[in-house]
Amino acid sequence: MARRKIIAGNWKMNKTPSEAKELVELLKPLVNNPDVDVVYCVPAVDITTVVEAVKGTNVAVGAENISDQDKGAYTGEISGDMLVDAGVKYVIIGHSERRGYYSEDDAFLNRKVKKAFEKGLTPILCCGESLEQRETGVTMDWIRLQIKSDLQGVTAEQAKTMVIAYEPIWAIGTGKTATADQAEEVCKGIRDTIAEIYDTDTAEKIRIQYGGSMNAGNCKELLAKPDIDGGLIGGASLKADFGQIVNYNK
Ligand SMILES: O=C[C@H](O)COP(=O)(O)O
C-alpha cells in the first residue's frame, strides 16, 4: 500500500494568535488535497486559536515541542496532556533549532518521543547533518546514531505510525535545498535504518519527510522521490505558497 503524503508547516516563532488566525483563513481555500495529510505545527500560544480556526477542514494541528515530564513544577513547560486536551495531534521533536540553541540531546529527545506516544500524539522526529558532517562524509552515520538513540524503547507498532523529518541543517532557512537525489539518498538510508532497528514492514509504513528550503518551485521534484513521503516546511508555510506545496501533484 502506498504511503500517504504528509505536508506539515512548521511556523516556528513567527505568528501571534491574531496573525495565526489570518494565516489559517488565507490558506483555507488553498490546502485541500484529498491525497495529502496537512498539518500546521504552531507556537504553543497559537494552538487554541488555530484548532478553532481549522475546525471542519482537513487540517490537523501540531505543536512544536512537548515536555518530557507529565505534570507539576516545570515552569514554562507544556505537557502532552495539555496538548491533547487543546486538540493537538502531532508534535515536532528534535528540530535542529532545539538541538542546537537549547542543547536538547538524544537522551532528552528519546524521553519526549516516548512521552508523545504515551499521550497518543504522533511525533514528527527531526534529524539531519551539519554542513561539516556532509563535507566529511559522515552524514548517514550521524543520522543513524540520532535515530537509534531517539527511538530507544519505541515499539515497532508505535514507529509505524510516526513521522521522521530529514532536515539537513545547512538547508534550513538558507534557500539552499538538498537536491532531490541527495534528499532521497538520506531518506532511503533512514528507511533502511528503520528496517535494521525493527523490520521491513515498519520501514515500509513509517513516513519520512524532507525539510530544508522546500518551496513551491522545488517540491514537485522532491516529492516525486520514492522515499520522500512529504515535507516539513518552514518559511514557505507562512504564505500562500504552502497551498502550492500541498497541491504538488495537481
Ligand atoms: O522545520 C522546518 C525546517 O526547519 C525548514 O525550514 P525552511 O523551510 O524555512 O528552510
The ligand as an SDF file (V2000), in Angstrom:
LIG
                    3D

 10  9  0  0  0  0  0  0  0  0999 V2000
   11.0210   22.6360   10.0970 O   0  0  0  0  0  0  0  0  0  0  0  0
   11.2400   23.1970    9.0210 C   0  0  0  0  0  0  0  0  0  0  0  0
   12.5940   23.3690    8.5650 C   0  0  0  0  0  0  0  0  0  0  0  0
   13.4200   23.8630    9.5630 O   0  0  0  0  0  0  0  0  0  0  0  0
   12.7460   24.0310    7.2290 C   0  0  0  0  0  0  0  0  0  0  0  0
   12.6870   25.4150    7.3000 O   0  0  0  0  0  0  0  0  0  0  0  0
   12.7580   26.2330    5.9220 P   0  0  0  0  0  0  0  0  0  0  0  0
   11.6970   25.6490    5.0370 O   0  0  0  0  0  0  0  0  0  0  0  0
   12.4920   27.6420    6.3010 O   0  0  0  0  0  0  0  0  0  0  0  0
   14.1150   26.0110    5.3660 O   0  0  0  0  0  0  0  0  0  0  0  0
  1  2  2  0
  2  3  1  0
  3  4  1  0
  3  5  1  0
  5  6  1  0
  6  7  1  0
  7  8  2  0
  7  9  1  0
  7 10  1  0
M  END
$$$$
